[in-house]
Amino acid sequence: MDNFNQLLEKYAELVVRVGVNIQPGQLLIVQAPIETVDLTRLIVGKAYEAGAKLVQVEWIDEMISQIRYEKAPDGSFSFYPKWEADKMEQFAEAGGALLHIKVPDPELLHGVDSLRVSTAVKAAAIAREKFSQYTRNNIISWSLIKAPTRAWANKVFADLPEDQRIDAMWEAVFAINRVGDGDPVLAWQEHIKQLKERQEFMNNKRYRSLHYRAPGTDLRVKLPEGYKWLGGGDVNASGTYFVANMPTEEIYTMPHRAGVNGKVRSTLPLNLNGQLIEGIELTFENGKVTRFDAKSGREHLAKLLETDEGATHLGEVALVPHDSPISRMNRVFYNTGVDENASCHFALGSAYPVNIEGGTTLSKEQLLERGANVSLTHVDFMVGCAELDIDGELPDGTIEPVFRKGNWA
């Protein structure tokens, strides 16, 4: 790419101005893989130009995580340092923003004992539960973005010669984030406007339930009283608009945790903490998973469902047309943050309290009473395909098409 440096600078500006939307005097933490140093330095510069008081970078080296999983004693995995959790809570209380370049290696923990991984993930979730309320309730600005690493590029573009894979991944990252010749900030403003129009359309419908049908899927999903569809971005507690996922093509809400019945089959692989799960099949009765299977990685799925009681219920339902920019690339990215924006999806685990009227002020018990799911985990899995039909049940019981052949009806 002749204009690579120019595009990289545009991308850094985009994630600072639109993603976390840094305000003067604000703190910023950037969590970044060590391979993304050039982008990270540009992000730091753009954040200071926007008026950030302090930008702190936390470098991520996945090989160090792998060494721990392979060599640490068993007692290591149930431990999470309290000082790390305290730091994040103090940072959130100060109104800081979090920018995470989230690109886990899909093959990183292949062959590693899934109990070690699930124990460590659960220990972190318990320790960081208070901090997670700041992000799940959109109290602070947070944004998950993408950038190439060698391991990710090798998995996604294995069909290309090795020396072309990183470039191909950069081209994909720029494309899915609308970074090109024009102004990506303006392009995103227009994109968010379109997502908001779709969000309003669905909110005005007030569907009582949705019925999904596709090969291997026949699922009825009840929606709770007072649910809200959201899409694009949201406003934090200070009134600043931010975009939590870049790219994003979805509108999403919460299902009623006890109102899901039938069977669903996933259509794309799931990269769960560096462990791949393919061909997920779930059976729900009164909202709870009663049977499960997977073509590969079944043991990782089992550990996910054992996280807590809420992990066996759905917390999110998201609609993405099959004919979306990422889907048209016709490539599996082995990264939920990308693949979920090529496909309709559900999430096992916690609902986002922002998806129900007054939800951000409710206790766990009150959320459960309203039909919102509560859990330490939140894991998306993709169910969209060109054969997916979805019907909506209106308040008067009338059934009408929402999706036909994978796209808006």
Order of alpha helices (4+ residues) and beta strands (2+ residues): alpha-beta-alpha-beta-alpha-alpha-beta-alpha-alpha-beta-alpha-alpha-alpha-beta-beta-beta-beta-beta-beta-beta-beta-beta-beta-beta-alpha-beta-alpha-beta-alpha-beta-beta-beta-beta
